[in-house]
Amino acid sequence: SAGQFATGFDSNGEIQCASTSTGIEAWQRSRGNTNLPKGEGVDLIMLPLPAGTYLITAVANVRDDSGTINGDEEVSVRCFLRNAANATLPVRDSFVDIGEAVDDDNGPAAPAVVHGAISLASPDTVKFTCTSSKGDDDAEEAEVSTMTAIKVATLHTP
């Protein structure tokens, strides 16, 4: 049949055919602004995924939301990926650390980006987590966070 390929033989020796998926599967989730209280890890996005290998990118713009009038004008935020059991996944963290040299009355801001490849042996939830670690008592903020997971058939790491 058109669009089908041989997949094997049944017990009677007859050839078995099936169509193969050539499309890319992708998952994406976004979330609006979220406070990041100092010293507390906040799961910005939780994305359930089936078993497989994925290229994952998670991004959030982090800022000192209190600005120059009320705040210390500093941002110090670490973002990372972890699984449903809260174990850190093997991708590089993102660390944003901005000092006081900013003239913007909205407070300093910068993107926190986490990108890497992961393999899930079974279905799991991937969490994009950020923690504010310094600054005044006012919470930092993560603006519009997005995580995208693209399932790949084979990952080559030469």
N, C-alpha and C positions, 0 to 999 in steps of 0.2 A: 504494500500500500504506500501511497505517496507520503513523505514526511516521516516514515517509520524506518527503523533500523533493526537488524538482527540482534537479539539479546541472548539467544541460546536455543536449546532444544528441549522439548517436553519429553515425558517418559515413553512416548510412542515414536520418538525420533523426528517429530515434526518441528520445523523451525518456528521460533517464537519471535515476534516483532513488537516493537513499541516505539512511540515517539519519544524523543529526548528533548528536554528543556534546554534551550540555548540562551534564554533570557537571564539577566542579572536580577537577583533578589536584593531588595534594599528595605531597611526599616529606618524610620526617622520619627523623632519626637521632639517637641519644643515646649518650653515653659516660660512664662513671663518673669517679671522681676521678683527676686527672692533675697531676703535679708540673710547675711552671713554673720551671726553672732561670733564674737571673738572666742576662739578656743573650741568651738563646736563644729563638727563635720556635718554638712548639710547635703543630702542627696538631692541635687538639682533635677536630675532625670533618672528614671528607672525604666529600662527597656527590656522586656522579655524577649529572648531569642531562642530559636531551636538549636539543636546541636549543629556544629559546623565551624568553618573557619571564616573569619570576618576581618575586613579593614574597617576600623572604627575611628571616627573623628568626633570629638566633643568640643564645643566652644561656648564661652560665656564672656561678656564684657564685664570686668569687675571694677568697682569704683568705691571711693570714699564718698558715700551719698550725703554726708553732712556738709561737705564743701568747705570753703575757706572761712566762712563766717562762724560756724559752730564746731568745726572739726579740726583734726590735726593735719589734714591734707596728706595723709599717708595711706597707702594700700599695701597690704602684705597678705597674699592669698595663695594657697597651694591647692591645685585641683588634680584629681587622679581618677582612675577607674577601679571599681571593685565588683565582686560578684554578690549573689544573694546572701552568701554566708559572711559577707564583709571582708573577705580576703582581697588584698590588693592584686590587681591583674598585672601581668608583665608587660606594661607599656610605660614609656617615660612620662613622669609627672610634669605638670606645668606650674612654675612658680613665678608669680608677679609680685614685684617689690618696688614700689614707687615712693620716693621721698617727698619732701615738702616743696620743692621748687616748681610750683604750678600756679599760674595766675587765673585759672578757670574757677569761677565761684561755685561751680557744680561739683568741685572736687576732682582729683585725678582719676583717670580710667585707663585701662589697657585690656586687650584680649587675653584670656587664658585658653590655650589650645592644647588638647591631648589627642595624640594620633598614634595608632599602632595596629598591629595584627594580633588577634587572639584566636585560640581554638577552644571550642567548648565540646567536651566529650558527651555531654547530655544537655538538655534544655536548661537555661539559666537566665537570670536577670542581671544585666549589666547596669551598674550605677555610676553616674557622673557625679562625683562628690567634691565639694570645695570646703576649705577650712581657712578662716581668717585667723592670723596668728599674732599680729601686732596692732599698734595704733590705739586710739582712744576707746572709750567704752561704747561709742556709737557703732552699730553694726555696719560692716561693709555691705555692698550689694552686688549681686550678680544680675546683670540685665539680660533679658531674652537669651536663654540657654538653648542650645540645639545639639542633639547627638544623632549621628547617622551611622548605621552599620550596613556594610555591603558584603554579602555572602559571596565567597570565591570558592571555586572548585579545588584549586591547587594553589598553594603559596610557595613560591621559590625563594629561598634565602641563600644565594650563592656566596 
